[in-house]
């Protein structure tokens, strides 16, 4: 071979192009670091047999190499694809650290994950126990304490759109500015906090069986001058849908008007 050739559909980036791409990469890394993410460098190589679950789609995105020592195929491909399962576990670990999740082995909360809630100053104001057993006798357990709090207030930016959901795992799945109601009622302290805040947009994402309450909350917020979005979950909780599907759902949700509100009320009659 008398000249340097690259495989089809690949190219070098030189001079100004390479500098610009590297600048974008660094900016993205800084942005994610500022928002609590941690840097991970998964291996660029994997045994093909360990990723059979991906099926034939691998044929289009991999370069195969033969490991002479093991006589096995190895492939090099996209980092995120190669490390999908490991990254999912990593993100779960990140949630454990961020939300200070724990679990109990004994007592009233035996075999339960404990999800604490903190006020704006970082003080514990409530917690919820959620069973991790397959068929639990009791799925949730709450302490005998007042729920008239602002749940997850520590993680809320009162300048950004707010999402109201039912459970703490829903809020964790939503990730962005979500408050779990610890049920389907808005307590007085939370209502006052929202109404007196500068928040302009509110997304209400309650279960279908709580539609009547959701419409009442929507009407109250509209009367207070807020722009309200009623997110119709279609039978799945945000924690079941996951971040990406829920995000697409709210992106396709339009503001609720007084006419829409009346129409939905009549549908419940």
N, C-alpha and C positions, 0 to 999 in steps of 0.2 A: 504494500500500500504506500503510494508516494505522497499522499496528503491526508490530513486529519479530517475524518468524516464522523458525523454524529448520527445516531439512529433516527429513523423517520419520526417526525412530530416532536423532536427535541431541538433545543437551540441554546447557544451561549448568550449571556447578557454581559455586555462590556461597558466600561467607562461610565457615562452618565446614567444609563439604564440600570446597571447593577447598583450604583450608589442610591438611586431613587427607590428601588425595591427594598434595599437594606434599611433605608430610612423609614419606609412604611412598616417594615417588620418590627423595628425597634419601637415605633410609636404604638403599634398594637400591643406589644409586650408590656409597655409602660401603662397603657390604658387598662389592660386586664389586671395587672399587678395592683393598680390603684383601687380596683373594685374587688379586691380580696382573693383573686385567683393566684395560684402558684404555678411555677414553671415546671413542666415535665418534658423529658427527652426520652421517648420510647425508642427501642431498638429499631434500626432501619431494616433489619433482617428477621425473617420468621420462617419456620418450616411450614411448607404448604399444607401438610397433613393436619397441622394444628388449627387450621382456619377453614376446614372443609365446610363449615356452616355457611360461608359466604357464597358457595355455589360457583357456577360458571362465570359470574360477573368478574371474578378475579382475572380471567384471561385477558381482559381489556386494560388492566391497570397495573400489571406486575411485570417485572423482569425476572426470569427464572435463572438460577445459578445452581450448579451441581456441587454438593459437598462431597468431595472425594473420600473423606475420612468416614463419613456416615452413610454414603451412597443414598442420600436423601435430597429432595428438591428444597431449595430455599428461595424465597422471593423477596425483592426489595420493592416497596411501593409507597403509597401515601401514608404519612405518619399517623394521621388520625384514624384511618381505617385499620392500620396494623395494630393499634393499641386500643381499639374500641372498648372492649370489655374491661381492660385495665383502667382506662380513663373514667368509665362509668363508676367503677369502684372508688377511684380517686375522688370523684365529685361527691360520692356519698360520704367518704371520709371528711371531705371539706365541710359538708353540712353538719356533721357531728361536731366538728370544732367550732364552726360559726355559731350554731344554735345551742352549743353546750349540752348536747343530747347525752342521756345516760340510760341505765336500765337497772331493774331490781331483780334479785334472785329470791328474796324472802319477803314475808309480810303481806300487807293488803295489796301491794303493787307488784307481787311476784310475777315474773315472766312478762314484765311490761317495760316498754321503752318510755322514758320520762322526757317530756318536752317542756322545758321551762319557758316562762314569759317574763320579760324584763321591762320596766318602765323606761322613760327617756333618760334617766340618770343611771341606768344599769342595775337597779334594785329589783330583786325577784318580786313579782306581784301576783303570780299564779303558776300552776303547772298542770299538765295533763298526762295521765298514764294511758298508753295504748298497747294492748296485748300483741305479742309477736307469735303467739301460738296459732296453729292452723285453724282449729275450730274452738275458739275460746268460749268459756262460759260467759265471760263479760269482756266485751271488746274495749270499752273505755272506762276509766275511773278518774273522777275529779275529786280534789280535796274539799272539805267542808269550809269553804271560804267564799267571799263575795266575788262575783264575776263582774261587778261594776268597776271595770278597769279599762285601760287601753292596751289590749293584748299586742305583744310584739312591738311596742312603741319604740324600743331601742333601735329597730331596723327601719323606721319610717322617716321618709323625707317629706315634710309637710308642704313642700313647694312643688311636688310632682303628682301626677295622676295616682289615685288610690284604688286598690282592688279590695273589695270586701268578700270574703269567702267563709265557709263554715268551720272547717277544722284546721289545726296547726299543720298537719301534713300537706293540706291543700296550699297553705301559705308558703311552706317550704318549697313545694313544687313550682309555684308561680314565680318565686324568687324576688320579683320586683315590686316593692312597696305594697305588700299584701298584708291585711290584718285578718286573722281568724276571729270569727265572732264567738267561738267556743259553743256553737249551736246555731240557731237561726234568728236570734234576737240582737238588736243593737242596744246595749246598755246606755244609761243616761250620760255617763262620763265620756264614752266614746262618741255619742251623738253630739254632745256639746263641743268636743274637741274638733270634730269634722266641720261642724257648722261655723265655728269661729275661726277656722284656719283659712289660709289663702288658697287652698286646693280648689281647682276649678272643675276638674273631671273626676268622676267617681264611677267605677265599674262594679256592678253588683253581680256576684256569681254564686248564687245559692242553688240548692238542689231543686228539681222540678216540683217536689211536694211542698216546697216553701214559696211557691210563686206568689201566693196571695200576700205574704209578708214582704217579699221582694218588691212588689208593686207599691205597697204602702211606704216602704223606705224610699223608693224612687220618687214618689209623689212629695214626700217631706223634703227631700234634697232639692227637687226642682223648685219647690216653693221658696227655698232659701237661696235661689239663684245659681245652683250648681248645674253643671252639664252631666247628665246621668246616662250611663250605658247599661242596658240589661243584657247580661251574657247568658244565653240559653245553652245549658250544658249538655243537653241531649242524652240524659241518662248516665253520664259519667262524671265523677268528681275530677277536679283539676289534678289531684294526686294520681288518679288512674290514667288521665290523658297525657300527663307529662308536660314539661315546659314548652316544647316546640309546638305541639298541637294546640295547647291552650293559648299561646301567644298568637298563633294564626287566627284562632277563634275571636279573640278580642280585637284583632286588627280588622276583622270583617264585621264588627258590631258597630251600628250607627247610633247616634244620640237619640234618646227617647223623647218624643214630643208629647204634649198634652193629649193630642189626638190618639197617638199610639197607646198611651197610658189608658185612656178610656176604652179603646178597642180591646186591649188585653184584659181589662177588668170584666168586660161583658162576656168574654170567652170563658171566664171562670164561673159565670152564673149558671 
